[in-house]
Amino acid sequence: MKSETFTRVARVGATLTKNFDLERVGASEDVSELFGFTMSPANLRVRLNARA
């Protein structure tokens, strides 16, 4: 079950990067790390721009 979930998440990520350009919105200084069971970004905003 877990490996299927990871495969789907990887597929979504690959599809996004294939079809869209990702652009960070805001300053990099605004992004911080959120510590919990795992680390993840906090205040990270991105914009998806469709590729031509």
matplotlib code that plots the C-alpha trace (Angstrom):
import matplotlib.pyplot as plt

x = [0.0, 2.7, 4.8, 1.7, 1.1, 4.7, 4.5, 1.4, 2.9, 6.0, 3.8, 1.9, 5.2, 6.6, 3.4, 3.5, 7.2, 6.6, 3.6, 4.2, 7.0, 7.1, 7.9, 8.5, 6.2, 7.8, 11.2, 13.3, 13.8, 10.1, 10.4, 11.2, 11.3, 8.4, 9.7, 7.5, 7.7, 9.2, 10.5, 8.6, 8.6, 6.5, 5.3, 6.5, 4.3, 4.7, 2.9, 2.3, 2.6, 1.5, 4.2, 3.6]
y = [0.0, 2.5, 1.8, 2.4, 5.7, 6.8, 5.8, 7.9, 10.9, 10.6, 10.3, 13.5, 15.3, 14.2, 15.2, 18.7, 19.3, 18.0, 20.2, 23.3, 25.6, 26.1, 29.6, 30.6, 33.5, 35.8, 36.0, 33.0, 34.5, 34.0, 30.2, 28.3, 24.6, 23.1, 20.4, 17.5, 13.8, 14.9, 18.2, 20.2, 23.8, 26.5, 29.6, 28.2, 29.5, 28.4, 29.4, 26.9, 28.3, 26.1, 25.3, 26.3]
z = [0.0, 0.9, -2.2, -4.3, -2.6, -3.1, -6.8, -7.3, -5.6, -7.7, -10.9, -9.9, -9.3, -12.7, -14.5, -12.8, -13.7, -17.3, -18.0, -15.8, -14.9, -11.1, -9.9, -6.3, -5.1, -2.6, -1.1, -0.2, 3.3, 3.9, 3.6, 6.8, 7.9, 9.9, 12.2, 13.1, 12.5, 9.1, 8.0, 5.4, 4.1, 5.7, 3.9, 0.6, -2.2, -5.8, -9.0, -11.8, -15.3, -18.1, -20.6, -24.2]

ax = plt.figure().add_subplot(projection="3d")
ax.plot(x, y, z, "-o")
ax.set_aspect("equal")
plt.show()
